[in-house]
Amino acid sequence: MRLSRYFLPVLKENPSEAQIVSHRLMLRAGMIKQQSAGIYSWLPLGFKVLRKIENIVHQEQARAGHIPMQMPTLQSADLWRESGRYDGYGEEMLRMQDRHGRDMLFSPTAEELFTDVFRAHVNSYKDLPLTLYQIQWKFRDEIRPRFGVMRGREFYMKDGYTFDLTKEDALHAYNRHLVSYLRTYERMGLQAIPMRADSGPIGGDNTHEFLVLAETGESEVFYDREITDLKFGDRAIDYDNVDQCQAVLEEFTSRYARTDETHDEALFNEVPEERRRVARGIEVGQIFYFGTKYSEAMGATVQGPDGKPGEVHMGSHGIGVSRLLGAIIEASHDENGIIWPEGVTPFHVGIVNLKQGDDEADAACDALYQSFTAAGLEPLYDDRKERAGGKFATMDLIGLPWRITVGPRGLKNGVVELTCRRTGNSEELPPEQAVQKIIEIYAPHRVHVF
Ligand code: P5A
């Protein structure tokens, strides 16, 4: 993309309504525009990162054997009356009526809808286990929407639903989700710690939240510092292997880590004092096992091996896809702007032409642009007739991890400058070598687009 032709409405001034750095930077970098409280338009740069995050989620779900589909955002209230949640859900549910006076709602979550599809089409235990999921807009009429996309009213969520014949199988599905989520967040450059939590209106006793440590997080968290040394890394996991998934669960959840909702001071005090940490965290996901709560209320059964109707054990598993943009920026920025991890960056590399209009500089930038495009990478080429300082400031603000600076002086010596956004380190090297280096850096981050 050439910046002169892109739509990147960056703001020079700090927007006064933004209280935290991620919200401020998303507005300044022209990623989102507020339309009403907690409701945002996703401008091209923000939309691009949202898609990158979404694609990583899809890819890791596919690896775990989970099946994507799409549900409507508007639902009939009758389904929620069946589960008993219509009256109980409260003010957060946006309710409306259609022209016939029928009660409708904008989905805040979709346990009822998935259970309805299941009961309509799945009859036999032979069709289990089954995990269906979607990535779809949700609406919760939060009393205090704030911090930009962190606590929106309309937000984008991955929500998955597991259907199993026994509690044991359902707990394997739970573990499988935990493992796949660890991997998902790490690919986005995040450390998200699974913590024992409270299940709220979703229900059930088994639940973990995934928290990214950040001073601006809304949850208070208590944990054993040793947890932060754990890395999922590039392990090969067979997601159908019960023991393997169980082992990862135990590794990542055996140390003390709880949100304030479930915090137990006496248990916490058993952790050696020098390892005890009290901090704040951003909840980027939550997994639940709630047994037969919805299947029973809504009459979803399958025929068991003995020919009799058998119960269906369920869980649901969520990732805050739009919230993740805020969480990533909170975890990765400096005073000049965002620093995108390679896995989610909107463009792979920025090209800054120091002397637009100079034949040699223009030709060198065009050649770099072609090389990246041919290699399947997306460069953002700042081809505007602007002073260098302004171009650097824009690149730093929007946070591309790598920048190539091209100017007549370097070209005389056959070199361009390659700069790392995170460290600020630069090196001079021939253009072909710069291209090669960038290609290698991104090799582990290629995202197959669904
Ligand atoms: C799990 C999937 C559920 O709704 N039902 C389907 C279960 N869980 S949850 O914890 O309530 O939500 C899942 C994740 O969505 C994000 N989230 C939000 N993001 C932005 N703005 C909001 N108002 C908001 N509410 C929830 C969180 O990341 C949460 O973990």
Boltz pocket constraint, residues with backbone or C-beta under 6 A from the ligand:
constraints:
  - pocket:
      binder: B
      contacts: [[A, 108], [A, 109], [A, 110], [A, 111], [A, 140], [A, 142], [A, 149], [A, 150], [A, 151], [A, 152], [A, 153], [A, 154], [A, 155], [A, 156], [A, 157], [A, 158], [A, 159], [A, 160], [A, 202], [A, 283], [A, 284], [A, 285], [A, 286], [A, 287], [A, 288], [A, 316], [A, 317], [A, 318], [A, 319], [A, 320], [A, 321], [A, 322], [A, 323]]
      max_distance: 6.0
